[in-house]
Amino acid sequence: MVTFNPDSLQIDAELADLETIRQYIERRAALFQLDRSTTYDIQLAVTELVTNSLVHGYPQSHGWIEVQMERQSEEIFVWVRDRAPYFDPTQRPAPDLSIPLHKRFPGGMGIYLTRQIVLKMAHRSLPEGGNETTLVFPG
């Protein structure tokens, strides 16, 4: 199920729906007249967060993901919400980049890359359960 409203997209938690999320971001970015580089950064960061939620938050069950994107002054705010178990990506330690890639434990690079391209990243638990991660980009 995909639900659109003027500001957000809500989908069933399925990896196949990542393209729907990318398309939603492209439509919103066009509305806000964002350049291709900023649009790509937003897509990359949101895809990383959503993939983490799908793979780790809903590994054995079904759920939903909501993505909301708005312009506020000179910044773009994106909220990614789910009802998965608590996970705060802002508390994930940065990977040790001094270790050769082939010797590193898998994981953690996506969140690290997301932190590098956003102006701000925040997390909060939703009152009804689940997570909301806020990403702020230059706009």
VOSE-330740 format. One line per field, with one value per residue (C-alpha): residue number from 1; residue in three letters; x, y, z. Coordinates in steps of 0.05 Angstrom, whole numbers. Example, Ala and Ser with C-alpha at 12.3 -4.5 7.8 and 13.67 -1.06 7.14 Angstrom:
REM residues 2
n: 1	2
res: Ala	Ser
X: 246	273
Y: -90	-21
Z: 156	143
END
This chain:
REM residues 139
n: 1	2	3	4	5	6	7	8	9	10	11	12	13	14	15	16	17	18	19	20	21	22	23	24	25	26	27	28	29	30	31	32	33	34	35	36	37	38	39	40	41	42	43	44	45	46	47	48	49	50	51	52	53	54	55	56	57	58	59	60	61	62	63	64	65	66	67	68	69	70	71	72	73	74	75	76	77	78	79	80	81	82	83	84	85	86	87	88	89	90	91	92	93	94	95	96	97	98	99	100	101	102	103	104	105	106	107	108	109	110	111	112	113	114	115	116	117	118	119	120	121	122	123	124	125	126	127	128	129	130	131	132	133	134	135	136	137	138	139
res: Met	Val	Thr	Phe	Asn	Pro	Asp	Ser	Leu	Gln	Ile	Asp	Ala	Glu	Leu	Ala	Asp	Leu	Glu	Thr	Ile	Arg	Gln	Tyr	Ile	Glu	Arg	Arg	Ala	Ala	Leu	Phe	Gln	Leu	Asp	Arg	Ser	Thr	Thr	Tyr	Asp	Ile	Gln	Leu	Ala	Val	Thr	Glu	Leu	Val	Thr	Asn	Ser	Leu	Val	His	Gly	Tyr	Pro	Gln	Ser	His	Gly	Trp	Ile	Glu	Val	Gln	Met	Glu	Arg	Gln	Ser	Glu	Glu	Ile	Phe	Val	Trp	Val	Arg	Asp	Arg	Ala	Pro	Tyr	Phe	Asp	Pro	Thr	Gln	Arg	Pro	Ala	Pro	Asp	Leu	Ser	Ile	Pro	Leu	His	Lys	Arg	Phe	Pro	Gly	Gly	Met	Gly	Ile	Tyr	Leu	Thr	Arg	Gln	Ile	Val	Leu	Lys	Met	Ala	His	Arg	Ser	Leu	Pro	Glu	Gly	Gly	Asn	Glu	Thr	Thr	Leu	Val	Phe	Pro	Gly
X: 0	26	-8	8	-14	12	72	88	91	72	89	89	158	184	251	215	185	252	241	174	211	263	208	173	238	247	177	187	256	228	174	228	272	331	392	409	466	422	367	417	443	373	357	421	410	337	350	402	356	297	339	364	293	270	328	340	274	226	266	211	149	112	107	106	153	134	177	160	199	189	225	233	268	335	335	303	276	263	231	235	186	174	144	205	241	280	343	379	426	456	486	519	595	633	670	745	768	841	824	829	761	769	784	725	662	605	557	558	583	514	499	570	559	491	523	574	521	469	472	438	412	367	326	268	223	151	99	61	126	176	227	231	297	302	352	367	398	417	361
Y: 0	69	131	200	265	334	330	257	186	125	56	-16	-35	-71	-64	-62	5	42	66	96	135	160	183	219	256	274	304	344	367	392	429	462	474	436	422	351	344	362	316	259	272	270	205	173	191	172	106	89	102	66	6	1	4	-50	-97	-89	-60	-106	-169	-218	-175	-123	-50	17	74	146	199	272	327	402	467	513	578	560	488	422	379	305	261	186	150	77	33	-12	-24	34	51	118	126	189	145	96	103	124	68	63	87	69	-6	-33	-43	-119	-125	-82	-110	-99	-42	29	63	85	122	151	177	205	245	273	301	330	395	362	294	282	224	216	160	167	170	111	71	72	122	189	212	283	302	374	393	460	483
Z: 0	-18	12	-14	17	-3	42	57	31	72	45	69	92	29	-4	-71	-51	-47	-119	-97	-43	-93	-139	-82	-65	-139	-142	-78	-100	-166	-128	-85	-146	-116	-158	-179	-128	-69	-94	-100	-29	-1	-39	-15	58	59	22	74	133	102	83	155	180	130	141	216	243	206	191	208	206	166	181	148	131	125	90	94	60	69	55	115	98	66	90	69	125	115	167	164	210	225	279	284	350	378	339	342	283	314	369	321	327	266	231	241	172	188	183	112	81	74	149	174	203	153	166	191	128	105	169	168	96	115	172	123	74	122	160	219	239	299	326	373	395	373	429	398	389	333	309	275	245	220	167	148	82	51	6
END
